Amino acid sequence: MSIAQELEARSGSVCELCGASGDLKVFWVPGSPDQSSDSHIYICPTCEEQLLDAEKVDPNHWRCLNDSMWSPVPAVQVMAWRMLNQLKGEGWPLDLLEMMYLDEATSQWAKAGLTESGEEMPKHVDSNGNVLENGDTVTLIQSLDVKGANFTAKRGTAVRNITLVHDNHEHIEGRVEGQKIVILTKFVKKSK
């Protein structure tokens, strides 16, 4: 059974965060200890968009966490806790955080990837929203003129063993035609 099938069965075909149905996607929870289905949640496009882009967060959408924070699934608990912490300034999430219980391992997982201010650290994500990590292989989704070199990196070119640029979550580094170049994450997709 694939991870998507496992998550669909576990969730009852509804978003594990807000309860919406239709067009659900597998979402890997950053900081997860592994790549199993236990490290993923099944979510709707609205939740995914807001998890990946803090500027698009609608606090009222996340009132659904009042229910989903009680999920027995640790990955759902982790994302609920992180979003409630991100929304602390709204007031109402503080009450939910006081009520919420996480066992020690889940609590450590939830806190992994948060900055000292309590905000989630920006992630390197490809054009499809997949989280990128050092050593991944990506494919260019469009041809790119390489500045400072006399060639164009062609669409479909595989870039192996990428390196994340730590001070800019929109940049990765990789070798194309023997030259190390900086590539914007929006122009790549992660290879499976």
Buried (B, 14 or more C-beta within 10 A) or exposed (E): EEBBEBBBEBBEEBBBBBEBEEEBBBBBBBBBEEEEBBBBBBBBBBBBBBBBEEEEBEBEBBBBBBEBBEBEBBBBBBBBBBBBBBBEEEEBBEEBBEEBEBEEEBBEBBBBBBEEEEEBEEBBBBBEBBBBEEEBBBBBBEEBEBEEEEEEBEEEBEBEEBBBBEEEBEBBBBEBEEEEBBBEBEBBBBEE
